[in-house]
Amino acid sequence: MNDWPDAQPEGPRRMRHVQRPQVPPQQPYPQQHEQQQYGQGHNQARGQGRDEGYHPSFTQAQVSGYDSGYSSGQVYGGPQGPGRGPGGPGGPGTVPPQYSPPRTGGGAGAPDWRRRIKIGSIVLAVAVVGWSVGTYAWASSKMRNEVDLSKVIERPSEGDCTTYLIVGSDSREGMTAEEKKKLHTGSAEGKRTDSMMILAACSSGNTMVSLPRDSWVTIPSFVGSESGKKYPARGGAKLNAAYAMDGPELLVRTVEFNTGLRIDHYAEIGFAGFANIVDALGGVELNIEKGFKDKKSGADFQAGTQTLNGEQALAFVRTRYAFAESDLARTKNQQKFLSALASQAATPGTILNPFKLYPTLGAGLDTLIVDKDMSLYNLATMFFAMKGISSGGGTSMNMPIAGSAPQGSLKWDMPKVKQLVEQIRNDEKVTVTSNR
C-alpha cells in the first residue's frame, strides 16, 4: 500500500528575466595610440568575425569568439566602470591606461637643484678638507726642526705671551758662486747672525723688539749643544758672539740670561731662503721714505713705494754702512720689511692660491731652521703676529739703549729692559719706548 500522499506534478514555473543595468555611453579614456589601434582591431574582429589586427594578448580562439572553458588565470578585463567593462571602449580585455605619478619640484624632468647643491657642497667641503690636510702634512714634513731648546740651562719661568726669537743668519748654505755674487753675500765660511729680534704674540697686542747684533751682553755658563760639556761664563761680549761660539742654543741662553724673558720658539733663515721667499711671492711692496746706496750690500734705492724682488729685499735688510746710526737703522728696516713680508704672505691671495702657496712654503721651509717643538701652526701664528704689527695692531721697537760700551758696542738701558720684559711676561700693553 502506498503511504505517500497523492502528489500532483507541479507545473512549470516561469523564471523572472534579470536584465543587466544599462551603462550610459561614456567618452573613452585618452589612451595611447597603440591601445586605440588595438581596441579598434579587436572590435572589428568581434563584429565582423575576422582578424583586422594582431595583438599578442589575444589568441585566435578569442578573436573567433570560441570559449573552451579553460582559464589560464590571466585577467583580461579590469574593474567595471565607465570605459572599463564589456560596454566600454576597447571591449573585454582592455588594459586600463597607466599614468605616472606627478613629479614634484617643477615640470616633468626638471632637475632637483636643492639636492644637487647639497651634494656639490659636500663634495667641495671634502675636497677642501683633503687639500688642507694634505698641504699641512706636506709642509710639516719639510720643516727643519733642528734646534733643541731642552739643552738650554737655567731657563726663566714661562710668561703669558708666546715668544719667538727670530734670527737672520748670513748662511750661504746651498748657494752657488753665481748666486753669492748676485746677492753680494761674499764667500765667508760658516754662519753668523745678521739680525735678531724678539716677537711676543700677546692678547694685549703683539710686540717686536730688535736686538742689535752689537749689543754688549754677558755670555753666561752653558752646556755645549754638541759636546754636552758645561762651559763657564765668558763675561762681556757682543751679542752675535754667542751664536758664533755654540749656535742657536747658546744664543737663546744668552738672550734669556740678559733679559729674564723665556723664549718659547726659535726660527732662523739664511740669505738664500729669504730671497727665495720674496721671489715666490712675486715681490714685496714697500714704501722707502728716503733713498740710499750701499756698495757692500748692493743697495740702490730711490724714495717712494716700490716692489722689491729677492735680491733687492736682501740688500735692503742688510745695509748698515749707508746710515749714521748703522746697526740701529738697519734693525728698523728689518722690522719694517719683515712686517710687510708677513702682511703679504698671510693673505687669502697667497694662502688660497696653490700656485703661490706651494712655492712660498717650499722656498721658506727648505732653509728655515726651527726648534724641535715648533709646529706649522706655531709658524703660522708667528707670521700672523708680524702681520698684526704692520697693520697697527702692535708695537715695533729697538731694545732700549743707554749709550756706548766697549768695542764700539751698545749698552742696554736695563731699567727699561726689565720693565719691558715684565709687561710682556704678564701680557700687559707695552708702554716702554726706545730713544734710538
LUMZAMI-263968 format. One record per residue (C-alpha): x, y, z; residue number from 1; residue in one letter. Coordinates in steps of 0.05 Angstrom, whole numbers. Each point is the difference from the previous one (the first is absolute). Layout:
BEGIN
east = X; north = Y; up = Z; resi = NUM; resn = A $
...
***
This chain:
BEGIN
east = 0; north = 0; up = 0; resi = 1; resn = M $
east = 27; north = 67; up = -17; resi = 2; resn = N $
east = 4; north = 45; up = 62; resi = 3; resn = D $
east = 22; north = 60; up = -39; resi = 4; resn = W $
east = -52; north = 53; up = -13; resi = 5; resn = P $
east = -21; north = 9; up = -69; resi = 6; resn = D $
east = 45; north = 50; up = -31; resi = 7; resn = A $
east = -17; north = 40; up = -60; resi = 8; resn = Q $
east = 53; north = 21; up = -46; resi = 9; resn = P $
east = 16; north = 73; up = 7; resi = 10; resn = E $
east = -6; north = 41; up = -61; resi = 11; resn = G $
east = 59; north = 34; up = -30; resi = 12; resn = P $
east = 20; north = 65; up = 33; resi = 13; resn = R $
east = 19; north = 60; up = -39; resi = 14; resn = R $
east = 66; north = 30; up = 21; resi = 15; resn = M $
east = 4; north = 76; up = 3; resi = 16; resn = R $
east = 45; north = 28; up = -52; resi = 17; resn = H $
east = 58; north = 39; up = 31; resi = 18; resn = V $
east = 27; north = 55; up = -41; resi = 19; resn = Q $
east = 67; north = 33; up = 9; resi = 20; resn = R $
east = -3; north = 74; up = 14; resi = 21; resn = P $
east = 14; north = 41; up = -61; resi = 22; resn = Q $
east = 65; north = 39; up = 4; resi = 23; resn = V $
east = -6; north = 69; up = -31; resi = 24; resn = P $
east = 48; north = 12; up = -55; resi = 25; resn = P $
east = 63; north = 35; up = 23; resi = 26; resn = Q $
east = 55; north = 37; up = -34; resi = 27; resn = Q $
east = 59; north = -46; up = -7; resi = 28; resn = P $
east = 62; north = 10; up = 43; resi = 29; resn = Y $
east = 57; north = 32; up = -36; resi = 30; resn = P $
east = 42; north = -60; up = -17; resi = 31; resn = Q $
east = 67; north = -10; up = -32; resi = 32; resn = Q $
east = 1; north = -5; up = -75; resi = 33; resn = H $
east = 18; north = -73; up = 5; resi = 34; resn = E $
east = -60; north = -16; up = 46; resi = 35; resn = Q $
east = -50; north = 36; up = -46; resi = 36; resn = Q $
east = 27; north = -38; up = -59; resi = 37; resn = Q $
east = -7; north = -65; up = 38; resi = 38; resn = Y $
east = -72; north = 16; up = 23; resi = 39; resn = G $
east = -24; north = 16; up = -70; resi = 40; resn = Q $
east = 30; north = -63; up = -28; resi = 41; resn = G $
east = -31; north = -42; up = 54; resi = 42; resn = H $
east = -69; north = 29; up = -7; resi = 43; resn = N $
east = 2; north = -9; up = -75; resi = 44; resn = Q $
east = 22; north = -72; up = 10; resi = 45; resn = A $
east = -59; north = -12; up = 47; resi = 46; resn = R $
east = -50; north = 34; up = -45; resi = 47; resn = G $
east = 22; north = -28; up = -67; resi = 48; resn = Q $
east = 30; north = -67; up = 22; resi = 49; resn = G $
east = 68; north = 14; up = -30; resi = 50; resn = R $
east = 67; north = 23; up = 25; resi = 51; resn = D $
east = 15; north = 72; up = -21; resi = 52; resn = E $
east = 60; north = 7; up = 45; resi = 53; resn = G $
east = 45; north = -43; up = 43; resi = 54; resn = Y $
east = 12; north = 11; up = 73; resi = 55; resn = H $
east = 42; north = -48; up = 41; resi = 56; resn = P $
east = -49; north = 0; up = 58; resi = 57; resn = S $
east = -53; north = -36; up = -40; resi = 58; resn = F $
east = -3; north = -70; up = -30; resi = 59; resn = T $
east = -34; north = -21; up = -63; resi = 60; resn = Q $
east = -54; north = -33; up = 43; resi = 61; resn = A $
east = -17; north = 66; up = 34; resi = 62; resn = Q $
east = -4; north = 36; up = -66; resi = 63; resn = V $
east = -48; north = -52; up = -29; resi = 64; resn = S $
east = -44; north = 2; up = 63; resi = 65; resn = G $
east = 12; north = -72; up = 19; resi = 66; resn = Y $
east = 0; north = -15; up = 75; resi = 67; resn = D $
east = 33; north = -66; up = 19; resi = 68; resn = S $
east = -16; north = 9; up = 74; resi = 69; resn = G $
east = 74; north = 0; up = 18; resi = 70; resn = Y $
east = 28; north = 58; up = 40; resi = 71; resn = S $
east = 74; north = 14; up = 0; resi = 72; resn = S $
east = -7; north = 45; up = 61; resi = 73; resn = G $
east = 13; north = 62; up = -41; resi = 74; resn = Q $
east = -46; north = 58; up = 13; resi = 75; resn = V $
east = -24; north = 31; up = -64; resi = 76; resn = Y $
east = -47; north = 52; up = 27; resi = 77; resn = G $
east = 6; north = 52; up = 54; resi = 78; resn = G $
east = -51; north = 22; up = 51; resi = 79; resn = P $
east = -69; north = 20; up = -24; resi = 80; resn = Q $
east = -8; north = 72; up = -14; resi = 81; resn = G $
east = -5; north = 50; up = -54; resi = 82; resn = P $
east = 44; north = -20; up = -57; resi = 83; resn = G $
east = 26; north = -63; up = 36; resi = 84; resn = R $
east = -54; north = -53; up = -3; resi = 85; resn = G $
east = -29; north = -37; up = -59; resi = 86; resn = P $
east = -36; north = 61; up = -24; resi = 87; resn = G $
east = 58; north = 46; up = 5; resi = 88; resn = G $
east = 47; north = 18; up = -55; resi = 89; resn = P $
east = 46; north = -55; up = -19; resi = 90; resn = G $
east = -47; north = -55; up = 24; resi = 91; resn = G $
east = 22; north = -59; up = 43; resi = 92; resn = P $
east = 74; north = -3; up = 13; resi = 93; resn = G $
east = 13; north = 73; up = -5; resi = 94; resn = T $
east = 60; north = 18; up = 43; resi = 95; resn = V $
east = -15; north = 60; up = 44; resi = 96; resn = P $
east = 42; north = 60; up = -18; resi = 97; resn = P $
east = 62; north = 9; up = 43; resi = 98; resn = Q $
east = 18; north = 69; up = 27; resi = 99; resn = Y $
east = 67; north = 19; up = 31; resi = 100; resn = S $
east = -3; north = 37; up = 67; resi = 101; resn = P $
east = 10; north = 75; up = -8; resi = 102; resn = P $
east = 71; north = 26; up = 13; resi = 103; resn = R $
east = 12; north = 49; up = 55; resi = 104; resn = T $
east = 45; north = 61; up = -1; resi = 105; resn = G $
east = -14; north = 24; up = -70; resi = 106; resn = G $
east = -22; north = -25; up = -68; resi = 107; resn = G $
east = 11; north = -69; up = -27; resi = 108; resn = A $
east = 74; north = -16; up = -1; resi = 109; resn = G $
east = 20; north = 64; up = 38; resi = 110; resn = A $
east = 67; north = -9; up = 38; resi = 111; resn = P $
east = -2; north = -1; up = 76; resi = 112; resn = D $
east = 46; north = 59; up = 12; resi = 113; resn = W $
east = -6; north = -3; up = 76; resi = 114; resn = R $
east = 28; north = -70; up = 1; resi = 115; resn = R $
east = 54; north = 16; up = -51; resi = 116; resn = R $
east = 23; north = 60; up = 40; resi = 117; resn = I $
east = 2; north = -42; up = 64; resi = 118; resn = K $
east = 42; north = -55; up = -33; resi = 119; resn = I $
east = 45; north = 52; up = -33; resi = 120; resn = G $
east = 12; north = 34; up = 67; resi = 121; resn = S $
east = 18; north = -66; up = 34; resi = 122; resn = I $
east = 49; north = -17; up = -56; resi = 123; resn = V $
east = 31; north = 69; up = 3; resi = 124; resn = L $
east = 8; north = -4; up = 76; resi = 125; resn = A $
east = 32; north = -68; up = -4; resi = 126; resn = V $
east = 48; north = 25; up = -54; resi = 127; resn = A $
east = 20; north = 62; up = 40; resi = 128; resn = V $
east = 12; north = -41; up = 63; resi = 129; resn = V $
east = 40; north = -51; up = -39; resi = 130; resn = G $
east = 42; north = 54; up = -33; resi = 131; resn = W $
east = 11; north = 35; up = 67; resi = 132; resn = S $
east = 21; north = -63; up = 36; resi = 133; resn = V $
east = 45; north = -21; up = -58; resi = 134; resn = G $
east = 33; north = 69; up = -3; resi = 135; resn = T $
east = 10; north = 1; up = 76; resi = 136; resn = Y $
east = 32; north = -69; up = -1; resi = 137; resn = A $
east = 45; north = 18; up = -58; resi = 138; resn = W $
east = 23; north = 65; up = 31; resi = 139; resn = A $
east = 11; north = -32; up = 68; resi = 140; resn = S $
east = 44; north = -53; up = -31; resi = 141; resn = S $
east = 45; north = 55; up = -30; resi = 142; resn = K $
east = 11; north = 37; up = 65; resi = 143; resn = M $
east = 72; north = -2; up = 27; resi = 144; resn = R $
east = -10; north = -10; up = 75; resi = 145; resn = N $
east = 74; north = 1; up = 17; resi = 146; resn = E $
east = 7; north = 45; up = 61; resi = 147; resn = V $
east = -7; north = -35; up = 67; resi = 148; resn = D $
east = -21; north = 51; up = 53; resi = 149; resn = L $
east = 0; north = -55; up = 53; resi = 150; resn = S $
east = 76; north = 8; up = 1; resi = 151; resn = K $
east = -6; north = 72; up = 25; resi = 152; resn = V $
east = 13; north = 2; up = 75; resi = 153; resn = I $
east = -27; north = 44; up = 56; resi = 154; resn = E $
east = -60; north = 26; up = -39; resi = 155; resn = R $
east = -47; north = 55; up = 25; resi = 156; resn = P $
east = -72; north = -17; up = 18; resi = 157; resn = S $
east = -53; north = 0; up = -55; resi = 158; resn = E $
east = -42; north = 62; up = -13; resi = 159; resn = G $
east = -70; north = 13; up = -26; resi = 160; resn = D $
east = 23; north = 17; up = -71; resi = 161; resn = C $
east = 31; north = -45; up = -52; resi = 162; resn = T $
east = 70; north = 25; up = -16; resi = 163; resn = T $
east = 42; north = -13; up = -63; resi = 164; resn = Y $
east = 73; north = 14; up = -11; resi = 165; resn = L $
east = 6; north = 15; up = -75; resi = 166; resn = I $
east = 70; north = -2; up = -29; resi = 167; resn = V $
east = 26; north = 19; up = -68; resi = 168; resn = G $
east = 67; north = -34; up = -13; resi = 169; resn = S $
east = 51; north = 12; up = -53; resi = 170; resn = D $
east = 0; north = -73; up = -18; resi = 171; resn = S $
east = 16; north = -14; up = -72; resi = 172; resn = R $
east = -22; north = -72; up = 3; resi = 173; resn = E $
east = -21; north = -27; up = -68; resi = 174; resn = G $
east = 21; north = 63; up = -38; resi = 175; resn = M $
east = 41; north = -4; up = -64; resi = 176; resn = T $
east = 58; north = 46; up = -15; resi = 177; resn = A $
east = -44; north = 38; up = -49; resi = 178; resn = E $
east = -55; north = 9; up = 53; resi = 179; resn = E $
east = 50; north = 25; up = 51; resi = 180; resn = K $
east = 26; north = 52; up = -50; resi = 181; resn = K $
east = -70; north = 21; up = -20; resi = 182; resn = K $
east = -24; north = 9; up = 73; resi = 183; resn = L $
east = 65; north = 33; up = 23; resi = 184; resn = H $
east = 8; north = -50; up = 57; resi = 185; resn = T $
east = 75; north = -14; up = -7; resi = 186; resn = G $
east = 28; north = -69; up = 11; resi = 187; resn = S $
east = 14; north = -3; up = 75; resi = 188; resn = A $
east = -2; north = -70; up = 30; resi = 189; resn = E $
east = -47; north = -18; up = 56; resi = 190; resn = G $
east = -56; north = 46; up = 22; resi = 191; resn = K $
east = -12; north = 58; up = 47; resi = 192; resn = R $
east = -62; north = 38; up = 23; resi = 193; resn = T $
east = -17; north = 58; up = -46; resi = 194; resn = D $
east = -63; north = 21; up = 38; resi = 195; resn = S $
east = -36; north = -20; up = 64; resi = 196; resn = M $
east = -68; north = 19; up = 28; resi = 197; resn = M $
east = -50; north = -23; up = 52; resi = 198; resn = I $
east = -72; north = -6; up = -21; resi = 199; resn = L $
east = -51; north = -5; up = 56; resi = 200; resn = A $
east = -69; north = -23; up = -21; resi = 201; resn = A $
east = -47; north = 26; up = 54; resi = 202; resn = C $
east = -75; north = 10; up = 8; resi = 203; resn = S $
east = 14; north = 72; up = 22; resi = 204; resn = S $
east = 38; north = 14; up = -65; resi = 205; resn = G $
east = 60; north = -28; up = -36; resi = 206; resn = N $
east = 69; north = 28; up = 11; resi = 207; resn = T $
east = 63; north = -5; up = -43; resi = 208; resn = M $
east = 65; north = 19; up = 33; resi = 209; resn = V $
east = 64; north = 2; up = -41; resi = 210; resn = S $
east = 65; north = -21; up = 34; resi = 211; resn = L $
east = 59; north = 36; up = -33; resi = 212; resn = P $
east = 54; north = -50; up = -14; resi = 213; resn = R $
east = 51; north = 49; up = 30; resi = 214; resn = D $
east = -37; north = -1; up = 68; resi = 215; resn = S $
east = 49; north = -9; up = 58; resi = 216; resn = W $
east = -24; north = -59; up = 42; resi = 217; resn = V $
east = 26; north = -54; up = 47; resi = 218; resn = T $
east = 14; north = -69; up = -28; resi = 219; resn = I $
east = -24; north = -46; up = 56; resi = 220; resn = P $
east = 21; north = -71; up = 17; resi = 221; resn = S $
east = -30; north = -50; up = -47; resi = 222; resn = F $
east = -2; north = -73; up = -21; resi = 223; resn = V $
east = 29; north = -13; up = -69; resi = 224; resn = G $
east = -53; north = -19; up = -51; resi = 225; resn = S $
east = 45; north = -52; up = -31; resi = 226; resn = E $
east = 48; north = -21; up = 55; resi = 227; resn = S $
east = -48; north = 2; up = 58; resi = 228; resn = G $
east = 56; north = 29; up = 42; resi = 229; resn = K $
east = -13; north = 58; up = 47; resi = 230; resn = K $
east = 40; north = 64; up = -14; resi = 231; resn = Y $
east = 11; north = 58; up = 49; resi = 232; resn = P $
east = -25; north = 70; up = -13; resi = 233; resn = A $
east = 40; north = 40; up = -50; resi = 234; resn = R $
east = -14; north = 70; up = 26; resi = 235; resn = G $
east = -16; north = 60; up = -44; resi = 236; resn = G $
east = -4; north = -6; up = -76; resi = 237; resn = A $
east = -42; north = 22; up = -59; resi = 238; resn = K $
east = -65; north = -37; up = -7; resi = 239; resn = L $
east = 16; north = -32; up = -67; resi = 240; resn = N $
east = 61; north = -33; up = 33; resi = 241; resn = A $
east = -46; north = -48; up = 37; resi = 242; resn = A $
east = -25; north = -29; up = -66; resi = 243; resn = Y $
east = 71; north = -6; up = -26; resi = 244; resn = A $
east = 21; north = -39; up = 62; resi = 245; resn = M $
east = -53; north = -54; up = 3; resi = 246; resn = D $
east = -57; north = 16; up = -47; resi = 247; resn = G $
east = -74; north = 10; up = 14; resi = 248; resn = P $
east = -2; north = -34; up = 68; resi = 249; resn = E $
east = 52; north = 47; up = 30; resi = 250; resn = L $
east = -32; north = 60; up = -33; resi = 251; resn = L $
east = -67; north = -17; up = 33; resi = 252; resn = V $
east = 36; north = -11; up = 66; resi = 253; resn = R $
east = 34; north = 68; up = -5; resi = 254; resn = T $
east = -64; north = 38; up = -18; resi = 255; resn = V $
east = -38; north = -33; up = 57; resi = 256; resn = E $
east = 57; north = 13; up = 50; resi = 257; resn = F $
east = 5; north = 75; up = -18; resi = 258; resn = N $
east = -74; north = 15; up = -6; resi = 259; resn = T $
east = -34; north = -49; up = 48; resi = 260; resn = G $
east = -51; north = -16; up = -54; resi = 261; resn = L $
east = -12; north = -73; up = -19; resi = 262; resn = R $
east = 4; north = -16; up = -74; resi = 263; resn = I $
east = -53; north = -50; up = -22; resi = 264; resn = D $
east = 20; north = -10; up = -73; resi = 265; resn = H $
east = 60; north = 12; up = -45; resi = 266; resn = Y $
east = -1; north = 15; up = -75; resi = 267; resn = A $
east = 60; north = 13; up = -44; resi = 268; resn = E $
east = 6; north = 13; up = -75; resi = 269; resn = I $
east = 60; north = 10; up = -45; resi = 270; resn = G $
east = 14; north = 46; up = -58; resi = 271; resn = F $
east = -24; north = -47; up = -55; resi = 272; resn = A $
east = -65; north = -19; up = 35; resi = 273; resn = G $
east = -17; north = 72; up = 13; resi = 274; resn = F $
east = 9; north = 21; up = -72; resi = 275; resn = A $
east = -37; north = -61; up = -27; resi = 276; resn = N $
east = -61; north = 14; up = 44; resi = 277; resn = I $
east = -4; north = 71; up = -27; resi = 278; resn = V $
east = 5; north = -24; up = -72; resi = 279; resn = D $
east = -52; north = -55; up = 11; resi = 280; resn = A $
east = -49; north = 54; up = 24; resi = 281; resn = L $
east = 13; north = 40; up = -63; resi = 282; resn = G $
east = 36; north = 54; up = 39; resi = 283; resn = G $
east = -18; north = 42; up = 61; resi = 284; resn = V $
east = -28; north = 70; up = -5; resi = 285; resn = E $
east = 34; north = 49; up = 46; resi = 286; resn = L $
east = 2; north = 75; up = 10; resi = 287; resn = N $
east = 71; north = 25; up = 7; resi = 288; resn = I $
east = -1; north = 69; up = 32; resi = 289; resn = E $
east = 70; north = 20; up = -19; resi = 290; resn = K $
east = 43; north = -28; up = -56; resi = 291; resn = G $
east = 69; north = -29; up = 15; resi = 292; resn = F $
east = 58; north = -38; up = -32; resi = 293; resn = K $
east = 50; north = -50; up = 27; resi = 294; resn = D $
east = 53; north = -35; up = -41; resi = 295; resn = K $
east = 12; north = -56; up = 51; resi = 296; resn = K $
east = -73; north = -23; up = 1; resi = 297; resn = S $
east = -16; north = 21; up = -71; resi = 298; resn = G $
east = -55; north = 47; up = 23; resi = 299; resn = A $
east = -22; north = 55; up = -48; resi = 300; resn = D $
east = -69; north = 27; up = 17; resi = 301; resn = F $
east = -40; north = 61; up = -18; resi = 302; resn = Q $
east = -51; north = 29; up = 48; resi = 303; resn = A $
east = -73; north = -21; up = -10; resi = 304; resn = G $
east = -44; north = -62; up = -2; resi = 305; resn = T $
east = 30; north = -57; up = -41; resi = 306; resn = Q $
east = 0; north = -76; up = -6; resi = 307; resn = T $
east = 64; north = -33; up = 22; resi = 308; resn = L $
east = 22; north = -67; up = -28; resi = 309; resn = N $
east = 43; north = -50; up = 39; resi = 310; resn = G $
east = 67; north = 32; up = -18; resi = 311; resn = E $
east = -24; north = 70; up = 18; resi = 312; resn = Q $
east = -34; north = -23; up = 64; resi = 313; resn = A $
east = 63; north = -33; up = 25; resi = 314; resn = L $
east = 40; north = 64; up = -15; resi = 315; resn = A $
east = -52; north = 42; up = 37; resi = 316; resn = F $
east = 2; north = -40; up = 65; resi = 317; resn = V $
east = 77; north = -8; up = 0; resi = 318; resn = R $
east = 20; north = 72; up = -12; resi = 319; resn = T $
east = 33; north = 34; up = 60; resi = 320; resn = R $
east = 58; north = 43; up = -25; resi = 321; resn = Y $
east = -46; north = 48; up = -37; resi = 322; resn = A $
east = -31; north = 24; up = 65; resi = 323; resn = F $
east = 29; north = 44; up = 55; resi = 324; resn = A $
east = -33; north = -45; up = 53; resi = 325; resn = E $
east = 30; north = -62; up = -34; resi = 326; resn = S $
east = -29; north = -62; up = 33; resi = 327; resn = D $
east = -58; north = 36; up = 34; resi = 328; resn = L $
east = -25; north = 27; up = -67; resi = 329; resn = A $
east = 8; north = -69; up = -31; resi = 330; resn = R $
east = -42; north = -34; up = 54; resi = 331; resn = T $
east = -56; north = 49; up = -13; resi = 332; resn = K $
east = 2; north = -17; up = -75; resi = 333; resn = N $
east = 0; north = -74; up = 17; resi = 334; resn = Q $
east = -63; north = 8; up = 43; resi = 335; resn = Q $
east = -34; north = 41; up = -54; resi = 336; resn = K $
east = 15; north = -50; up = -55; resi = 337; resn = F $
east = -18; north = -62; up = 40; resi = 338; resn = L $
east = -67; north = 30; up = 19; resi = 339; resn = S $
east = -14; north = 16; up = -73; resi = 340; resn = A $
east = 22; north = -70; up = -21; resi = 341; resn = L $
east = -46; north = -33; up = 52; resi = 342; resn = A $
east = -57; north = 45; up = -19; resi = 343; resn = S $
east = 4; north = -21; up = -73; resi = 344; resn = Q $
east = 14; north = -74; up = 15; resi = 345; resn = A $
east = -58; north = -8; up = 49; resi = 346; resn = A $
east = -55; north = 21; up = -49; resi = 347; resn = T $
east = -55; north = -41; up = -33; resi = 348; resn = P $
east = 32; north = 16; up = -67; resi = 349; resn = G $
east = 61; north = -40; up = 22; resi = 350; resn = T $
east = -30; north = -52; up = 46; resi = 351; resn = I $
east = -56; north = -21; up = -47; resi = 352; resn = L $
east = 42; north = 2; up = -63; resi = 353; resn = N $
east = 39; north = -64; up = -7; resi = 354; resn = P $
east = 44; north = 31; up = -54; resi = 355; resn = F $
east = 25; north = 50; up = 52; resi = 356; resn = K $
east = -8; north = -40; up = 64; resi = 357; resn = L $
east = 42; north = -61; up = -18; resi = 358; resn = Y $
east = 59; north = 39; up = -29; resi = 359; resn = P $
east = 0; north = 47; up = 60; resi = 360; resn = T $
east = -3; north = -56; up = 51; resi = 361; resn = L $
east = 51; north = -40; up = -38; resi = 362; resn = G $
east = 49; north = 58; up = -5; resi = 363; resn = A $
east = -7; north = 17; up = 74; resi = 364; resn = G $
east = -2; north = -70; up = 30; resi = 365; resn = L $
east = 60; north = -24; up = -39; resi = 366; resn = D $
east = 46; north = 49; up = 37; resi = 367; resn = T $
east = -40; north = 18; up = 63; resi = 368; resn = L $
east = 30; north = -32; up = 62; resi = 369; resn = I $
east = -46; north = -4; up = 61; resi = 370; resn = V $
east = -1; north = -32; up = 69; resi = 371; resn = D $
east = -24; north = -71; up = 10; resi = 372; resn = K $
east = -66; north = 21; up = 31; resi = 373; resn = D $
east = -19; north = 49; up = -55; resi = 374; resn = M $
east = -60; north = -23; up = -40; resi = 375; resn = S $
east = -28; north = 27; up = -65; resi = 376; resn = L $
east = -56; north = 32; up = 42; resi = 377; resn = Y $
east = 52; north = 36; up = 44; resi = 378; resn = N $
east = 35; north = 24; up = -63; resi = 379; resn = L $
east = -65; north = 27; up = -29; resi = 380; resn = A $
east = -15; north = 34; up = 67; resi = 381; resn = T $
east = 68; north = 35; up = -4; resi = 382; resn = M $
east = -15; north = 26; up = -70; resi = 383; resn = F $
east = -69; north = 25; up = 19; resi = 384; resn = F $
east = 29; north = 35; up = 61; resi = 385; resn = A $
east = 50; north = 37; up = -45; resi = 386; resn = M $
east = -57; north = 17; up = -47; resi = 387; resn = K $
east = -39; north = 29; up = 58; resi = 388; resn = G $
east = 57; north = 47; up = 17; resi = 389; resn = I $
east = 4; north = 26; up = -71; resi = 390; resn = S $
east = -75; north = 15; up = 1; resi = 391; resn = S $
east = 6; north = 42; up = 63; resi = 392; resn = G $
east = -20; north = -55; up = 49; resi = 393; resn = G $
east = 65; north = -1; up = 39; resi = 394; resn = G $
east = 67; north = 33; up = 16; resi = 395; resn = T $
east = 67; north = -3; up = -34; resi = 396; resn = S $
east = 62; north = 28; up = 33; resi = 397; resn = M $
east = 74; north = -9; up = 13; resi = 398; resn = N $
east = 24; north = -25; up = 67; resi = 399; resn = M $
east = 7; north = 63; up = 44; resi = 400; resn = P $
east = 71; north = 26; up = -5; resi = 401; resn = I $
east = 36; north = 39; up = 55; resi = 402; resn = A $
east = 64; north = 16; up = -37; resi = 403; resn = G $
east = 65; north = -29; up = -26; resi = 404; resn = S $
east = 40; north = -59; up = 26; resi = 405; resn = A $
east = 69; north = -32; up = -14; resi = 406; resn = P $
east = 20; north = -18; up = -71; resi = 407; resn = Q $
east = -48; north = 51; up = -31; resi = 408; resn = G $
east = -60; north = -39; up = 27; resi = 409; resn = S $
east = -66; north = 23; up = 29; resi = 410; resn = L $
east = -20; north = -2; up = 74; resi = 411; resn = K $
east = -72; north = -17; up = 17; resi = 412; resn = W $
east = -42; north = 43; up = 46; resi = 413; resn = D $
east = -11; north = -54; up = 52; resi = 414; resn = M $
east = -56; north = 34; up = 41; resi = 415; resn = P $
east = -41; north = 8; up = -64; resi = 416; resn = K $
east = 18; north = -70; up = -23; resi = 417; resn = V $
east = -26; north = -29; up = 66; resi = 418; resn = K $
east = -65; north = 40; up = -6; resi = 419; resn = Q $
east = -9; north = -22; up = -72; resi = 420; resn = L $
east = 11; north = -74; up = 18; resi = 421; resn = V $
east = -48; north = 5; up = 58; resi = 422; resn = E $
east = -56; north = 28; up = -45; resi = 423; resn = Q $
east = 11; north = -55; up = -52; resi = 424; resn = I $
east = 3; north = -55; up = 52; resi = 425; resn = R $
east = -66; north = 22; up = 32; resi = 426; resn = N $
east = -34; north = 13; up = -68; resi = 427; resn = D $
east = -8; north = 74; up = 14; resi = 428; resn = E $
east = -2; north = 56; up = -50; resi = 429; resn = K $
east = 72; north = 22; up = -15; resi = 430; resn = V $
east = 12; north = 72; up = 20; resi = 431; resn = T $
east = 76; north = -1; up = -1; resi = 432; resn = V $
east = 32; north = 39; up = -56; resi = 433; resn = T $
east = 69; north = 2; up = -30; resi = 434; resn = S $
east = 38; north = 64; up = -13; resi = 435; resn = N $
east = 41; north = -30; up = -57; resi = 436; resn = R $
***
